[in-house]
Amino acid sequence: MGRIIKNILGIIERFLFFINTKSKGIYVINYHGTPKSLMPNFEQHLEYYRKHFHILNPDEFEEICKGGKRPDTLKASLLLTFDDGMKNNINAIRLLNENNVKACFFVIPAFIESDQPRDFLSTFIRPGYVNKMETEEEDFTPMGWETLREAISEGHKIGSHTYSHTLVKGDNEEKSTFEILESKKCIESRLSIEVPYFCSINNTDISVGKMQEDLINRYYNYHFTTYYGYNFPTPAPGRIERINIESYWNMNELRYALGNIRRIMIKK
């Protein structure tokens, strides 16, 4: 939907509706790039989340998925996730750390280890994508293993976003297993951690079929999807719904993405 329409609906949302702060669902937000120039905008997003939600850290999220006690608050709960592992996510990490917020970052090992990351990005991750607000080298390259180790030491979690961002549900089992399992092995080996999180790429309906879903469930405890929703009443670990928001969106667009109008429109 065009940004103008999102803005209009976001304005209506602001004055006629409001986030259901007593919701028992769990909102999982996914971002992609977080360029330095957009940090003032992202900071506004974060302030909004802090005001209207209880922001979960990944360990709290896991406990809820396992049937554990929810936070003792009337606010809805929210978890932040970031796809692709862009180097400019360092900007978001700094701001999150300042606010004691922990998030999940889904990375692509082949992107991290590519000799030509710009070409890899434009070929396998963002073909045809152009964002005029992304102009720095960090906007086209991945976080390295050392940066990810530092993020882990600060309390953030790292998950798999496939090995090379090329998973398609029409792939054979050998190719699918490589994309799903090899990414886990590589991340665990490089970072000396366990990786229970998997995030499907692009559109989950296109990248994940029954066979891929079975592989994901076999090797991971949690599957973060592209399916829109707010995980009511409790997240299903094998099908975690998320709401996409980008760092360049204004507050009206954010309100629309999280609000009741959109939920009504798609009958959620």
Beta strands, then each sheet from edge to edge (+ up, - down):
strand 1: 26-31
strand 2: 53-55
strand 3: 76-83
strand 4: 104-107
strand 5: 157-160
strand 6: 197-199
strand 7: 222-224
strand 8: 243-244
sheet 1: 2+ 3+ 1+ 8+
sheet 2: 2+ 3+ 4+ 5+
sheet 3: 6+ 7+
end
